[in-house]
Amino acid sequence: MTTPSDILRAKLNLETAQLAWPELERHFARGSVIKVAPGTDLVDTALQVAENNAATVQAWLAAGRIARAELVDAEDWHARQPMFWAVVVAPWVLVQEVLKELDT
């Protein structure tokens, strides 16, 4: 049986896109960028935020798995110009830097 959470997860997955830093700058300026740590599922994070699962979100904030982007992040991103996976859970834009694969 498909649950409302399953439907929302699928919707969020479809709305996930890759963006460059210049496309995120205005969202950062509004204070709405949340960075998601590598290894943390971006869509699952978005689902928890969208469903207002405060206990889970607070635990992830405390553990550093998610955090509001700060000026130091913006300066770093401006200098490096990385790509991000992003998804909007209004009013937030959740981002996760695309990690470059190492050549082996």
N, CA, C and O atoms as CSV, one atom per row, in Angstrom:
chain,resi,resn,atom,element,x,y,z
A,1,MET,N,N,0.833,-1.168,0.000
A,1,MET,CA,C,0.000,0.000,0.000
A,1,MET,C,C,0.892,1.250,0.000
A,1,MET,O,O,1.864,1.325,0.752
A,2,THR,N,N,0.564,2.194,-0.819
A,2,THR,CA,C,1.303,3.442,-0.906
A,2,THR,C,C,0.807,4.399,0.170
A,2,THR,O,O,-0.388,4.675,0.279
A,3,THR,N,N,1.746,4.896,0.957
A,3,THR,CA,C,1.395,5.822,2.045
A,3,THR,C,C,1.578,7.268,1.571
A,3,THR,O,O,2.234,7.510,0.558
A,4,PRO,N,N,1.006,8.219,2.294
A,4,PRO,CA,C,1.251,9.626,1.962
A,4,PRO,C,C,2.743,9.975,1.970
A,4,PRO,O,O,3.197,10.781,1.158
A,5,SER,N,N,3.502,9.370,2.885
A,5,SER,CA,C,4.949,9.613,2.925
A,5,SER,C,C,5.631,9.096,1.666
A,5,SER,O,O,6.549,9.732,1.149
A,6,ASP,N,N,5.185,7.946,1.172
A,6,ASP,CA,C,5.740,7.393,-0.069
A,6,ASP,C,C,5.488,8.333,-1.236
A,6,ASP,O,O,6.371,8.554,-2.065
A,7,ILE,N,N,4.291,8.884,-1.299
A,7,ILE,CA,C,3.926,9.808,-2.377
A,7,ILE,C,C,4.765,11.076,-2.283
A,7,ILE,O,O,5.284,11.558,-3.290
A,8,LEU,N,N,4.898,11.615,-1.071
A,8,LEU,CA,C,5.693,12.817,-0.884
A,8,LEU,C,C,7.158,12.566,-1.211
A,8,LEU,O,O,7.803,13.408,-1.835
A,9,ARG,N,N,7.691,11.419,-0.798
A,9,ARG,CA,C,9.089,11.074,-1.101
A,9,ARG,C,C,9.303,11.031,-2.617
A,9,ARG,O,O,10.305,11.546,-3.113
A,10,ALA,N,N,8.385,10.431,-3.344
A,10,ALA,CA,C,8.499,10.356,-4.799
A,10,ALA,C,C,8.446,11.756,-5.415
A,10,ALA,O,O,9.199,12.059,-6.340
A,11,LYS,N,N,7.563,12.601,-4.904
A,11,LYS,CA,C,7.441,13.975,-5.401
A,11,LYS,C,C,8.735,14.741,-5.161
A,11,LYS,O,O,9.229,15.419,-6.062
A,12,LEU,N,N,9.286,14.640,-3.958
A,12,LEU,CA,C,10.539,15.328,-3.631
A,12,LEU,C,C,11.682,14.819,-4.507
A,12,LEU,O,O,12.521,15.600,-4.956
A,13,ASN,N,N,11.712,13.524,-4.744
A,13,ASN,CA,C,12.757,12.946,-5.580
A,13,ASN,C,C,12.689,13.522,-6.994
A,13,ASN,O,O,13.719,13.828,-7.594
A,14,LEU,N,N,11.480,13.668,-7.521
A,14,LEU,CA,C,11.304,14.228,-8.865
A,14,LEU,C,C,11.684,15.710,-8.920
A,14,LEU,O,O,12.069,16.209,-9.978
A,15,GLU,N,N,11.582,16.405,-7.807
A,15,GLU,CA,C,11.869,17.837,-7.765
A,15,GLU,C,C,13.330,18.136,-7.430
A,15,GLU,O,O,13.713,19.304,-7.357
A,16,THR,N,N,14.138,17.122,-7.227
A,16,THR,CA,C,15.555,17.294,-6.934
A,16,THR,C,C,16.302,17.600,-8.230
A,16,THR,O,O,16.064,16.975,-9.263
A,17,ALA,N,N,17.199,18.562,-8.157
A,17,ALA,CA,C,17.954,18.954,-9.352
A,17,ALA,C,C,19.365,19.366,-8.979
A,17,ALA,O,O,19.647,19.693,-7.826
A,18,GLN,N,N,20.247,19.348,-9.967
A,18,GLN,CA,C,21.597,19.851,-9.761
A,18,GLN,C,C,21.616,21.341,-10.073
A,18,GLN,O,O,21.060,21.790,-11.075
A,19,LEU,N,N,22.265,22.094,-9.196
A,19,LEU,CA,C,22.390,23.535,-9.359
A,19,LEU,C,C,23.824,23.950,-9.095
A,19,LEU,O,O,24.549,23.311,-8.333
A,20,ALA,N,N,24.211,25.026,-9.738
A,20,ALA,CA,C,25.520,25.620,-9.480
A,20,ALA,C,C,25.371,26.688,-8.392
A,20,ALA,O,O,24.268,27.154,-8.107
A,21,TRP,N,N,26.502,27.063,-7.793
A,21,TRP,CA,C,26.470,28.056,-6.730
A,21,TRP,C,C,25.780,29.350,-7.145
A,21,TRP,O,O,24.974,29.857,-6.364
A,22,PRO,N,N,26.041,29.918,-8.316
A,22,PRO,CA,C,25.366,31.172,-8.667
A,22,PRO,C,C,23.834,31.081,-8.601
A,22,PRO,O,O,23.164,32.072,-8.310
A,23,GLU,N,N,23.294,29.910,-8.868
A,23,GLU,CA,C,21.842,29.729,-8.794
A,23,GLU,C,C,21.335,29.681,-7.351
A,23,GLU,O,O,20.150,29.900,-7.098
A,24,LEU,N,N,22.228,29.397,-6.415
A,24,LEU,CA,C,21.845,29.316,-5.005
A,24,LEU,C,C,22.124,30.594,-4.220
A,24,LEU,O,O,21.618,30.763,-3.111
A,25,GLU,N,N,22.926,31.493,-4.789
A,25,GLU,CA,C,23.340,32.692,-4.052
A,25,GLU,C,C,22.164,33.498,-3.517
A,25,GLU,O,O,22.197,33.944,-2.370
A,26,ARG,N,N,21.136,33.691,-4.318
A,26,ARG,CA,C,19.999,34.505,-3.855
A,26,ARG,C,C,19.261,33.824,-2.710
A,26,ARG,O,O,18.737,34.496,-1.822
A,27,HIS,N,N,19.218,32.490,-2.724
A,27,HIS,CA,C,18.578,31.762,-1.623
A,27,HIS,C,C,19.421,31.890,-0.352
A,27,HIS,O,O,18.890,32.031,0.749
A,28,PHE,N,N,20.748,31.839,-0.530
A,28,PHE,CA,C,21.630,32.039,0.622
A,28,PHE,C,C,21.409,33.438,1.199
A,28,PHE,O,O,21.323,33.602,2.416
A,29,ALA,N,N,21.317,34.437,0.332
A,29,ALA,CA,C,21.129,35.820,0.784
A,29,ALA,C,C,19.839,35.970,1.589
A,29,ALA,O,O,19.764,36.811,2.485
A,30,ARG,N,N,18.829,35.166,1.278
A,30,ARG,CA,C,17.566,35.189,2.027
A,30,ARG,C,C,17.659,34.384,3.322
A,30,ARG,O,O,16.750,34.434,4.150
A,31,GLY,N,N,18.758,33.641,3.500
A,31,GLY,CA,C,18.915,32.835,4.709
A,31,GLY,C,C,18.158,31.529,4.668
A,31,GLY,O,O,17.824,30.976,5.716
A,32,SER,N,N,17.878,31.023,3.475
A,32,SER,CA,C,17.030,29.833,3.371
A,32,SER,C,C,17.755,28.561,2.935
A,32,SER,O,O,17.108,27.560,2.629
A,33,VAL,N,N,19.098,28.585,2.901
A,33,VAL,CA,C,19.844,27.402,2.462
A,33,VAL,C,C,20.230,26.546,3.665
A,33,VAL,O,O,20.835,27.021,4.627
A,34,ILE,N,N,19.864,25.283,3.578
A,34,ILE,CA,C,20.240,24.281,4.580
A,34,ILE,C,C,21.180,23.298,3.899
A,34,ILE,O,O,20.826,22.690,2.889
A,35,LYS,N,N,22.374,23.144,4.450
A,35,LYS,CA,C,23.315,22.190,3.857
A,35,LYS,C,C,23.145,20.826,4.519
A,35,LYS,O,O,22.954,20.717,5.730
A,36,VAL,N,N,23.219,19.806,3.697
A,36,VAL,CA,C,23.051,18.422,4.129
A,36,VAL,C,C,24.408,17.734,3.980
A,36,VAL,O,O,25.019,17.781,2.912
A,37,ALA,N,N,24.867,17.109,5.031
A,37,ALA,CA,C,26.197,16.499,5.042
A,37,ALA,C,C,26.298,15.351,4.037
A,37,ALA,O,O,25.316,14.658,3.771
A,38,PRO,N,N,27.502,15.160,3.481
A,38,PRO,CA,C,27.726,14.009,2.612
A,38,PRO,C,C,27.372,12.723,3.353
A,38,PRO,O,O,27.617,12.602,4.553
A,39,GLY,N,N,26.807,11.787,2.645
A,39,GLY,CA,C,26.421,10.513,3.253
A,39,GLY,C,C,25.036,10.526,3.863
A,39,GLY,O,O,24.527,9.482,4.270
A,40,THR,N,N,24.421,11.695,3.930
A,40,THR,CA,C,23.053,11.815,4.425
A,40,THR,C,C,22.136,11.893,3.221
A,40,THR,O,O,22.402,12.650,2.287
A,41,ASP,N,N,21.069,11.128,3.229
A,41,ASP,CA,C,20.152,11.086,2.090
A,41,ASP,C,C,19.396,12.409,1.979
A,41,ASP,O,O,18.644,12.781,2.881
A,42,LEU,N,N,19.601,13.111,0.873
A,42,LEU,CA,C,18.978,14.413,0.669
A,42,LEU,C,C,17.461,14.318,0.630
A,42,LEU,O,O,16.775,15.137,1.241
A,43,VAL,N,N,16.931,13.334,-0.074
A,43,VAL,CA,C,15.477,13.193,-0.193
A,43,VAL,C,C,14.857,12.811,1.141
A,43,VAL,O,O,13.786,13.310,1.486
A,44,ASP,N,N,15.506,11.939,1.895
A,44,ASP,CA,C,14.985,11.573,3.213
A,44,ASP,C,C,15.004,12.791,4.142
A,44,ASP,O,O,14.074,13.000,4.920
A,45,THR,N,N,16.064,13.587,4.054
A,45,THR,CA,C,16.135,14.808,4.855
A,45,THR,C,C,14.992,15.740,4.488
A,45,THR,O,O,14.320,16.280,5.367
A,46,ALA,N,N,14.769,15.930,3.199
A,46,ALA,CA,C,13.678,16.790,2.735
A,46,ALA,C,C,12.328,16.264,3.223
A,46,ALA,O,O,11.459,17.045,3.611
A,47,LEU,N,N,12.154,14.963,3.203
A,47,LEU,CA,C,10.908,14.360,3.664
A,47,LEU,C,C,10.690,14.655,5.149
A,47,LEU,O,O,9.587,15.024,5.552
A,48,GLN,N,N,11.724,14.496,5.953
A,48,GLN,CA,C,11.598,14.751,7.393
A,48,GLN,C,C,11.256,16.215,7.660
A,48,GLN,O,O,10.451,16.514,8.542
A,49,VAL,N,N,11.868,17.132,6.895
A,49,VAL,CA,C,11.577,18.556,7.045
A,49,VAL,C,C,10.144,18.842,6.599
A,49,VAL,O,O,9.406,19.546,7.286
A,50,ALA,N,N,9.754,18.294,5.447
A,50,ALA,CA,C,8.409,18.536,4.912
A,50,ALA,C,C,7.324,18.003,5.841
A,50,ALA,O,O,6.264,18.614,5.979
A,51,GLU,N,N,7.591,16.866,6.476
A,51,GLU,CA,C,6.607,16.276,7.384
A,51,GLU,C,C,6.718,16.855,8.795
A,51,GLU,O,O,6.019,16.415,9.708
A,52,ASN,N,N,7.594,17.837,8.967
A,52,ASN,CA,C,7.764,18.517,10.250
A,52,ASN,C,C,8.085,17.540,11.384
A,52,ASN,O,O,7.536,17.643,12.481
A,53,ASN,N,N,8.973,16.603,11.105
A,53,ASN,CA,C,9.418,15.647,12.121
A,53,ASN,C,C,10.512,16.315,12.960
A,53,ASN,O,O,11.705,16.075,12.774
A,54,ALA,N,N,10.060,17.159,13.886
A,54,ALA,CA,C,10.952,18.028,14.648
A,54,ALA,C,C,12.017,17.250,15.422
A,54,ALA,O,O,13.168,17.682,15.472
A,55,ALA,N,N,11.668,16.138,16.014
A,55,ALA,CA,C,12.645,15.385,16.805
A,55,ALA,C,C,13.799,14.899,15.929
A,55,ALA,O,O,14.963,15.000,16.317
A,56,THR,N,N,13.479,14.380,14.769
A,56,THR,CA,C,14.512,13.900,13.848
A,56,THR,C,C,15.363,15.052,13.346
A,56,THR,O,O,16.591,14.964,13.335
A,57,VAL,N,N,14.714,16.136,12.931
A,57,VAL,CA,C,15.442,17.297,12.419
A,57,VAL,C,C,16.346,17.876,13.499
A,57,VAL,O,O,17.497,18.209,13.216
A,58,GLN,N,N,15.858,18.004,14.723
A,58,GLN,CA,C,16.671,18.527,15.825
A,58,GLN,C,C,17.869,17.622,16.105
A,58,GLN,O,O,18.969,18.106,16.370
A,59,ALA,N,N,17.654,16.314,16.044
A,59,ALA,CA,C,18.757,15.374,16.269
A,59,ALA,C,C,19.816,15.513,15.180
A,59,ALA,O,O,21.014,15.468,15.463
A,60,TRP,N,N,19.375,15.682,13.936
A,60,TRP,CA,C,20.327,15.863,12.833
A,60,TRP,C,C,21.063,17.187,12.953
A,60,TRP,O,O,22.254,17.258,12.651
A,61,LEU,N,N,20.374,18.238,13.388
A,61,LEU,CA,C,21.037,19.527,13.621
A,61,LEU,C,C,22.110,19.373,14.699
A,61,LEU,O,O,23.235,19.844,14.534
A,62,ALA,N,N,21.760,18.717,15.788
A,62,ALA,CA,C,22.696,18.525,16.902
A,62,ALA,C,C,23.903,17.693,16.478
A,62,ALA,O,O,25.018,17.927,16.944
A,63,ALA,N,N,23.678,16.722,15.594
A,63,ALA,CA,C,24.757,15.839,15.139
A,63,ALA,C,C,25.567,16.443,13.990
A,63,ALA,O,O,26.589,15.884,13.592
A,64,GLY,N,N,25.118,17.576,13.459
A,64,GLY,CA,C,25.825,18.208,12.352
A,64,GLY,C,C,25.516,17.599,10.996
A,64,GLY,O,O,26.207,17.888,10.019
A,65,ARG,N,N,24.499,16.770,10.920
A,65,ARG,CA,C,24.121,16.169,9.630
A,65,ARG,C,C,23.442,17.175,8.721
A,65,ARG,O,O,23.502,17.054,7.498
A,66,ILE,N,N,22.792,18.174,9.317
A,66,ILE,CA,C,22.242,19.296,8.573
A,66,ILE,C,C,22.588,20.572,9.338
A,66,ILE,O,O,22.749,20.556,10.559
A,67,ALA,N,N,22.698,21.673,8.602
A,67,ALA,CA,C,23.016,22.956,9.235
A,67,ALA,C,C,22.643,24.078,8.286
A,67,ALA,O,O,22.668,23.917,7.065
A,68,ARG,N,N,22.304,25.195,8.854
A,68,ARG,CA,C,22.030,26.368,8.039
A,68,ARG,C,C,23.353,26.844,7.432
A,68,ARG,O,O,24.359,26.942,8.135
A,69,ALA,N,N,23.351,27.137,6.146
A,69,ALA,CA,C,24.558,27.626,5.491
A,69,ALA,C,C,24.938,28.979,6.083
A,69,ALA,O,O,24.082,29.828,6.334
A,70,GLU,N,N,26.223,29.158,6.298
A,70,GLU,CA,C,26.736,30.385,6.898
A,70,GLU,C,C,27.643,31.109,5.908
A,70,GLU,O,O,27.937,30.592,4.829
A,71,LEU,N,N,28.075,32.290,6.278
A,71,LEU,CA,C,28.913,33.104,5.402
A,71,LEU,C,C,30.170,32.361,4.971
A,71,LEU,O,O,30.576,32.454,3.813
A,72,VAL,N,N,30.784,31.634,5.880
A,72,VAL,CA,C,31.993,30.886,5.542
A,72,VAL,C,C,31.701,29.854,4.445
A,72,VAL,O,O,32.547,29.608,3.586
A,73,ASP,N,N,30.517,29.254,4.472
A,73,ASP,CA,C,30.126,28.310,3.426
A,73,ASP,C,C,30.002,29.034,2.089
A,73,ASP,O,O,30.503,28.563,1.068
A,74,ALA,N,N,29.332,30.180,2.106
A,74,ALA,CA,C,29.134,30.945,0.877
A,74,ALA,C,C,30.469,31.385,0.288
A,74,ALA,O,O,30.663,31.330,-0.927
A,75,GLU,N,N,31.378,31.815,1.137
A,75,GLU,CA,C,32.699,32.234,0.647
A,75,GLU,C,C,33.436,31.063,0.010
A,75,GLU,O,O,34.057,31.210,-1.042
A,76,ASP,N,N,33.365,29.906,0.647
A,76,ASP,CA,C,34.003,28.696,0.117
A,76,ASP,C,C,33.361,28.303,-1.215
A,76,ASP,O,O,34.067,28.008,-2.180
A,77,TRP,N,N,32.037,28.297,-1.270
A,77,TRP,CA,C,31.343,27.907,-2.497
A,77,TRP,C,C,31.616,28.897,-3.618
A,77,TRP,O,O,31.743,28.504,-4.778
A,78,HIS,N,N,31.705,30.174,-3.281
A,78,HIS,CA,C,32.000,31.181,-4.296
A,78,HIS,C,C,33.395,30.950,-4.882
A,78,HIS,O,O,33.596,31.071,-6.090
A,79,ALA,N,N,34.342,30.621,-4.025
A,79,ALA,CA,C,35.717,30.399,-4.475
A,79,ALA,C,C,35.846,29.125,-5.318
A,79,ALA,O,O,36.573,29.109,-6.312
A,80,ARG,N,N,35.143,28.064,-4.923
A,80,ARG,CA,C,35.291,26.767,-5.599
A,80,ARG,C,C,34.284,26.519,-6.710
A,80,ARG,O,O,34.549,25.727,-7.615
A,81,GLN,N,N,33.126,27.185,-6.659
A,81,GLN,CA,C,32.057,27.008,-7.655
A,81,GLN,C,C,31.622,25.538,-7.806
A,81,GLN,O,O,31.601,25.021,-8.923
A,82,PRO,N,N,31.277,24.862,-6.704
A,82,PRO,CA,C,30.847,23.467,-6.806
A,82,PRO,C,C,29.417,23.352,-7.345
A,82,PRO,O,O,28.682,24.336,-7.428
A,83,MET,N,N,29.059,22.153,-7.696
A,83,MET,CA,C,27.680,21.822,-8.063
A,83,MET,C,C,27.012,21.213,-6.837
A,83,MET,O,O,27.669,20.635,-5.971
A,84,PHE,N,N,25.688,21.357,-6.784
A,84,PHE,CA,C,24.910,20.851,-5.666
A,84,PHE,C,C,23.713,20.069,-6.168
A,84,PHE,O,O,23.171,20.352,-7.237
A,85,TRP,N,N,23.307,19.084,-5.383
A,85,TRP,CA,C,21.967,18.526,-5.509
A,85,TRP,C,C,21.110,19.391,-4.599
A,85,TRP,O,O,21.514,19.705,-3.480
A,86,ALA,N,N,19.942,19.775,-5.066
A,86,ALA,CA,C,19.085,20.651,-4.276
A,86,ALA,C,C,17.630,20.240,-4.404
A,86,ALA,O,O,17.206,19.683,-5.416
A,87,VAL,N,N,16.874,20.531,-3.347
A,87,VAL,CA,C,15.429,20.307,-3.353
A,87,VAL,C,C,14.810,21.371,-2.445
A,87,VAL,O,O,15.354,21.703,-1.392
A,88,VAL,N,N,13.686,21.886,-2.867
A,88,VAL,CA,C,13.005,22.932,-2.113
A,88,VAL,C,C,11.938,22.322,-1.220
A,88,VAL,O,O,11.091,21.556,-1.677
A,89,VAL,N,N,11.990,22.671,0.058
A,89,VAL,CA,C,10.931,22.387,1.020
A,89,VAL,C,C,10.657,23.750,1.653
A,89,VAL,O,O,11.239,24.110,2.676
A,90,ALA,N,N,9.763,24.489,1.020
A,90,ALA,CA,C,9.536,25.892,1.379
A,90,ALA,C,C,9.380,26.062,2.891
A,90,ALA,O,O,8.634,25.316,3.526
A,91,PRO,N,N,10.070,27.025,3.460
A,91,PRO,CA,C,10.840,28.085,2.803
A,91,PRO,C,C,12.305,27.723,2.589
A,91,PRO,O,O,13.101,28.589,2.227
A,92,TRP,N,N,12.670,26.489,2.799
A,92,TRP,CA,C,14.066,26.063,2.759
A,92,TRP,C,C,14.471,25.517,1.403
A,92,TRP,O,O,13.656,24.974,0.657
A,93,VAL,N,N,15.757,25.678,1.104
A,93,VAL,CA,C,16.391,25.024,-0.034
A,93,VAL,C,C,17.464,24.128,0.566
A,93,VAL,O,O,18.466,24.616,1.089
A,94,LEU,N,N,17.256,22.833,0.491
A,94,LEU,CA,C,18.214,21.874,1.033
A,94,LEU,C,C,19.220,21.552,-0.056
A,94,LEU,O,O,18.842,21.236,-1.184
A,95,VAL,N,N,20.505,21.633,0.280
A,95,VAL,CA,C,21.559,21.409,-0.705
A,95,VAL,C,C,22.579,20.417,-0.175
A,95,VAL,O,O,22.840,20.326,1.024
A,96,GLN,N,N,23.138,19.685,-1.113
A,96,GLN,CA,C,24.207,18.750,-0.794
A,96,GLN,C,C,25.230,18.847,-1.927
A,96,GLN,O,O,24.902,18.653,-3.097
A,97,GLU,N,N,26.453,19.146,-1.561
A,97,GLU,CA,C,27.473,19.310,-2.582
A,97,GLU,C,C,27.691,17.995,-3.322
A,97,GLU,O,O,27.750,16.925,-2.717
A,98,VAL,N,N,27.807,18.100,-4.637
A,98,VAL,CA,C,28.120,16.942,-5.468
A,98,VAL,C,C,29.596,16.655,-5.276
A,98,VAL,O,O,30.449,17.489,-5.579
A,99,LEU,N,N,29.887,15.470,-4.771
A,99,LEU,CA,C,31.277,15.094,-4.544
A,99,LEU,C,C,31.873,14.572,-5.834
A,99,LEU,O,O,31.280,13.747,-6.529
A,100,LYS,N,N,33.047,15.065,-6.134
A,100,LYS,CA,C,33.753,14.606,-7.344
A,100,LYS,C,C,34.344,13.239,-7.043
A,100,LYS,O,O,34.933,13.007,-5.987
A,101,GLU,N,N,34.167,12.342,-8.004
A,101,GLU,CA,C,34.724,11.002,-7.845
A,101,GLU,C,C,36.212,11.048,-8.117
A,101,GLU,O,O,36.672,11.739,-9.026
A,102,LEU,N,N,36.952,10.309,-7.322
A,102,LEU,CA,C,38.394,10.243,-7.508
A,102,LEU,C,C,38.722,9.253,-8.603
A,102,LEU,O,O,38.111,8.188,-8.693
A,103,ASP,N,N,39.681,9.602,-9.430
A,103,ASP,CA,C,40.140,8.673,-10.461
A,103,ASP,C,C,40.943,7.575,-9.787
A,103,ASP,O,O,41.766,7.832,-8.908
A,104,THR,N,N,40.689,6.355,-10.212
A,104,THR,CA,C,41.432,5.235,-9.612
A,104,THR,C,C,42.317,4.588,-10.628
A,104,THR,O,O,43.020,3.628,-10.312
